[in-house]
Amino acid sequence: MARARIDDGLGRTAVKAYLADEAGASRDTKALAVRYTLQLLAEQAEGNTVEVRVPPFGAVQCIAGPRHTRGTPPNVVETDVATWLALATGALVWADGIASGRIHASGARADLAAELPLFS
């Protein structure tokens, strides 16, 4: 069963609330902001080649190409909540996140530089 789509108004409100008070944002606000931005990524970069993980709140598959169905995906991007939301909103550039070690990316297609930020 597919997960229900997060309403754009609710999702954007959660992202704005997180950005307004990163340190004080509630767990629910962080979770909604992460899930919403992952949803946007999956919609904007449809596919199943790269798995993007932001523990403990969510993971999506995206980027067109060969489909992955079993075991550990060959192309994985994993990062923490603060780093993911910084990438999604443009506060952090992909190359800087990779260079600093804040983003863990494995696989030949595990590069989201062309897909981020999600908001202009």
C-alpha positions in Angstrom: 0.0 0.0 0.0 1.4 3.4 -1.0 2.1 6.0 1.7 -0.4 8.9 1.7 1.0 12.1 0.1 1.9 14.9 2.4 -0.1 18.0 1.6 2.2 20.8 0.2 0.8 23.4 2.7 1.6 21.1 5.7 5.0 20.1 4.3 6.1 23.7 3.6 4.9 24.8 7.0 7.0 22.1 8.7 10.1 23.0 6.6 9.7 26.7 7.5 9.1 25.9 11.2 12.3 23.8 11.2 14.3 26.5 9.5 13.0 29.1 12.0 14.2 27.1 15.0 16.4 24.2 14.0 17.6 23.5 17.6 14.2 23.8 19.1 12.1 22.1 16.4 10.0 19.2 17.7 10.6 15.6 16.6 7.2 15.7 14.8 8.2 18.9 12.9 11.6 17.4 11.9 9.9 14.1 10.8 7.3 15.9 8.7 9.9 18.2 7.1 12.1 15.3 6.2 9.3 13.1 4.9 7.9 16.0 2.8 11.2 16.9 1.2 11.9 13.2 0.5 8.5 13.1 -1.2 9.4 16.1 -3.3 12.7 14.5 -4.3 11.0 11.3 -5.3 8.4 13.2 -7.3 10.9 15.5 -9.1 13.5 12.7 -9.8 11.3 9.7 -10.4 13.0 6.3 -10.5 14.4 3.5 -8.5 18.2 3.7 -9.0 19.2 5.6 -5.9 18.0 5.1 -2.3 18.1 8.2 -0.2 18.0 7.6 3.6 17.5 10.1 6.3 17.3 8.1 9.5 15.2 7.8 11.5 12.5 9.5 9.5 12.5 8.2 6.0 13.9 6.8 2.8 12.9 7.0 -0.8 14.1 5.6 -4.1 14.6 8.1 -6.9 16.6 8.8 -10.1 15.7 7.1 -13.4 17.8 4.1 -14.4 18.1 0.4 -13.4 15.6 -0.7 -10.8 16.8 -2.1 -7.5 14.6 -4.7 -5.9 16.6 -6.9 -3.4 19.2 -6.6 -0.8 21.4 -3.5 -0.3 21.0 -1.1 -3.1 24.1 -0.4 -5.2 23.5 3.4 -5.0 22.8 4.8 -1.6 22.8 8.3 -0.1 22.5 8.6 3.6 22.7 11.7 5.9 21.3 13.1 9.1 18.2 15.3 9.4 20.1 18.6 9.7 22.2 17.9 6.6 19.3 16.7 4.5 17.2 19.7 5.3 20.1 22.0 4.6 20.6 20.3 1.2 16.9 20.4 0.4 16.6 24.1 1.2 19.9 25.2 -0.4 21.7 26.1 2.8 24.3 23.4 1.9 25.7 22.6 -1.5 26.1 18.9 -2.4 29.8 19.2 -3.1 30.4 20.8 0.3 28.4 18.1 2.1 30.4 15.3 0.4 33.7 17.1 1.1 32.9 17.6 4.8 31.7 14.0 5.2 28.2 15.0 6.2 26.8 13.0 3.2 27.6 9.3 2.8 27.1 8.4 -0.9 28.0 5.1 -2.4 27.6 3.9 -6.0 28.2 5.4 -9.4 24.8 7.1 -9.5 24.6 8.3 -5.9 25.0 12.0 -6.8 22.0 14.3 -6.1 23.8 17.6 -7.1 21.5 18.0 -10.1 18.4 17.5 -8.0 19.1 19.8 -5.1 18.0 22.1 -3.7 14.3 21.2 -3.9 13.2 24.8 -3.2 14.4 27.8 -5.3 
